[in-house]
Amino acid sequence: MPPIILTRPQDLSRLRRLALSAQGLLQAQPFGRGLAGARKAISHLGYIQIDTISVVERAHHHVIYSRVPNYKPAMTNRMLLDGDIFEYWAHAAAFIPIADYRFSLPYKQAIKKGRVHWYKNPDQKLMAELLSRIRSDGPLRSRDIETSTGQRGDWWDWKPAKKALEQLYMQGDLMVCDRTGFQKTYDLTERVLPSHIDSSLPTAEEFAAHLVDHQLACHGLVSLKGFTYLRRDNKLRQTVKQLVQKRLTQGSLEQFQLTNGERFLLESGAFERPKPRVSNRLLILSPFDNAVIQRERLKALFQFDYQLECYVPAAKRQHGYFSLPLLYRDEFIGRMDCKAHRKSRHLEIKSLHFEDKPFDQEAVIDVFASAIQSFCLFQNCDSASLLDHPPTGIHRQLQRAIKRL
């Protein structure tokens, strides 16, 4: 069937709200509060990307914070210890619902058969030694094999041992059973994986159906490319394409095309459902948030051209080292580069850039101040400041609003 062409501004607005609602970003507490809400959030989103950058609270905590009131960073490790989630690779290192464990097996099997993830030519002898040691002595922390001198430690040189440990983890022999900051503890998969979890290898058709169903549930609308975002598996991509075409023919999916040519797939009837409501609040999102991580989709759907510039040379940055997207109602209106100074408990807003589009400045001043107050609490900061750059009227008003917090 040919795609339905959408040309009216209100059609685009409807798609945006469907997408944001599916991501849990329109409602105040779509998944509940605290630990129970965090469990539901990860189950719905399918993964939370783990990232090491810590100029503000790390991405895997930030993503949940944006959706779950009363979330505390310690809750993530609680879920890991309780067997609610496991750590593995999605399109990046991630926390994943334990119920989806079996869908990690195709990649693990491919690595075991020789596919390269991190390292070529893994040291099979060293891997066997590590596996034997963990089997007999119990879980192993990554720091247990570190040495500060670069010389041989109690067991092995750190670099070869670390590579061997990561290879065992990536191919599925080991799982992360505990995590303190970025120090992981590994144990045998059979000792970590709850006994009730399905560990059968999915067929390509089962995997494709899982991806299509899940992406539609957590994104609302998905491009064909988006179903297999950053999955370098040609067979899987082809199987997904065939499944999508089958569902289009059967009528369980509909395809819509924007004026920019971008096409999205929705469950039949989804577009005609009541338009999700928005509240007058502003969300400060992580650069790795599930709603913004697919940059091409973000640009096509929201006309928000976003780049994380921490990987860009300083002289070429336009918006700062670690700019955070600002979502107001159903539009991305700007980005904020900031740093949490943990010793002084102060949040420094280094720069604040707004998009060249109309928005209610007076309303944004109030909700921005409120969002900063909550964000400070999340960062364990007692105060915030906004540098006078650029010196525009709204920035000065925002400075005054932040000072009043």
Salt bridges, closest charged atoms under 4 A:
ASP11 OD1 - ARG8 NH2 2.88
ASP82 OD2 - ARG39 NH2 3.66
ASP82 OD1 - ARG78 NH2 2.90
ASP84 OD2 - ARG39 NE 2.71
GLU87 OE2 - ARG179 NH2 2.55
GLU87 OE2 - LYS184 NZ 3.93
GLU129 OE2 - LYS125 NZ 2.67
ASP137 OD2 - ARG133 NE 2.48
ASP144 OD1 - ARG141 NH2 2.82
GLU166 OE2 - LYS162 NZ 3.68
GLU166 OE2 - LYS184 NZ 3.34
ASP173 OD1 - LYS112 NZ 2.90
ASP187 OD1 - ARG191 NH2 2.76
ASP198 OD2 - ARG102 NE 3.41
GLU206 OE1 - ARG102 NH2 3.21
ASP213 OD1 - ARG247 NH1 2.73
GLU267 OE1 - ARG273 NH2 3.79
ASP289 OD1 - ARG67 NH2 2.68
GLU296 OE1 - LYS225 NZ 3.22
ASP305 OD2 - LYS299 NZ 3.80
GLU309 OE2 - HIS319 ND1 3.90
ASP330 OD2 - ARG17 NE 2.99
GLU331 OE2 - ARG16 NH1 3.61
GLU331 OE2 - LYS357 NZ 3.70
GLU348 OE1 - HIS341 NE2 2.74
GLU348 OE1 - LYS350 NZ 3.47
GLU355 OE2 - ARG335 NH2 2.69
ASP382 OD2 - ARG345 NE 2.76
